[in-house]
């Protein structure tokens, strides 16, 4: 039997750090009323890495913005066996475990899922749509980060303020 939908094993929520873009941060803040410091942690940039979110220069060190998580990588929004921000979760979460390769869905390198599955029909179309949005956001986030890294030095709060203002100017 071929599986066509996520089996909700929650391995993705309990195995990895989740990279964020400014768009994810804005959406989570707007929906939860939380301050970014309540749900973001900075980790050192490392190479090679599977994800393409840009590293940000924070106090002269290259960092990746990720959702807070436990030492065992359980997401801080994983509550009572599920995602407490599911409807406005980061696009990385929405699109996992897939990437686009030549316009087709392809597995990420390190798939945490207990069972192999591939979406079909409307579910597949949703993944394709979300991946297009995600890649567009990553591209725009990269431009914001590149500008920040080239011209600014500061704290996470300074970067977030700069990035949010940049996004708001584009609306």
N, C-alpha and C positions, 0 to 999 in steps of 0.2 A: 504494500500500500504506500502510495506517495503522499506525503503531507504537503498541504498547500497553505498553511497558516501557522503563525507563531503558536507554540504550545504552552506559552506562559510558564516556562521552567524557571524564569527569573535569574538565570545564570548571568545574563548581561548586566543586570542591576546589582549583582553581588560579586562581580569578578573584575570589573574595570573601572578606572577613572573616566569620567565623561568630559571631554573637551567642550568648551563653550565659545560661542561668538558673542559679540555685543548684542546681537538680535535675541539670542536666547536669554541673556541677562536682563534685557529690557522687558521681555515678555514675562519672565518669572517674577521680576519686581512688580510689574503692573498687576499681575494676577494674585500674588500672595501678599503684597504690601511689605515684603521683606526688603531690607537693605542688602546690597550685594555682598557685603562682608559676612552676612549670615549664612551664605550658601556657596561662596567661592573660596577655593584654596589655590595657591600658586605652587606649581611644581617646577623644578628645573627642567629646561628644555633638554632633550636628549635626541640623539640620532643613531641609527635610523629609527623612524617611528612610522607607524601605519597611518595615522591621521594627518590631515593637512592644515589644521587650524594653525595660524601663525603664532610664533613666539613673540612675546611683548617684552620690551626693555623696561623693567621695573627696578628702580634704584640701581641702574647700570648692570643688571643681571637679566639674562634671557629666561623668561618664565612662560609657562602655559597655564591658562586659566581653566580650571576644572571644577566640577561640582564637588562640594565637600563629601568626604567618604570616610569610613572607618579604616583602621589599619589593614583590615582584610578586604578593602575595596568595596564594601557595601555602601551604596549611595545613601546620602543623608535623607533623601526624599522617599526611600523605600520603607514603607510602613505597612504593618499588618499584611504582609505577603504581596504587596503591590505598590505601584507608583502613586504617590499622593499628589503629583502634579501632571498626571497622565495627559490631560487635555491640552496642556501648554508646555509639555516637556521639550527639552532641547531637540533640535533637528537630528543630531547624531543618534539620539535614542529612537526617533521616529523612523529612521532609515536603516538602523542596524537589523540584520547583519549583512547588508548589501551595499555595494558601490556600483557605479556605472562604468562599464568597459565597452567601448564601441557602441554606446547607446543601449546596451543590454544589462540586465541585472546580473551581478556577479557577487559571489561571496567575498567578504572581507578575509584577510589573511588568517586572522585568529578568531574563528567563530566559536563562541561559547555555548551555543545551543546544544542541548542533549540529543536532539533529533534533526536530521537534515530536512529542510522544507523549502519550498519555493512558492511564492504567491502566484495566484492565477486570477484572471478576470479583473473585477473591480479592485480587489486587494493589490494586484500587481500594478494597476494603473495608479493607485494611491502611492505606492512606493516610488514609482517613476516620477510622479508629480512632486512628492516630497524631496526626492533627490535633486531635482532641478532647482527647487527653491533653496535647498541646502547648499548646493554648489554655487548658486548666485550669491548667497549670503557669505560663504567662505571667501569668494573673490572680492566682494566689497569690504569685508572685514580685513582682508590682507592689505588692501589699499589704505585703510585707516591705520592699521598697525605699522605699515611701512612708513607712513608720514610721521606717526608718533616716534618710531624708533630713530628716524633720521633727524628730527628736530627737537625732541623733548627729552627731559630727564625728570623722573618723578615717581610717585607712589602709585599703587593700584588705584586709589581714589582719584588721583590726578588723571591717570589714563582713562578711567571710566567716564569722568566728566568730559574729557576731550572727545572720546568716542561717541558718547550720547549726543553731545552738541553737534558733532559731525553728521550723525544720522538724522537728527532733527532738521538740520539745514537742507537736507535732501528731500524732505517730505513736501 
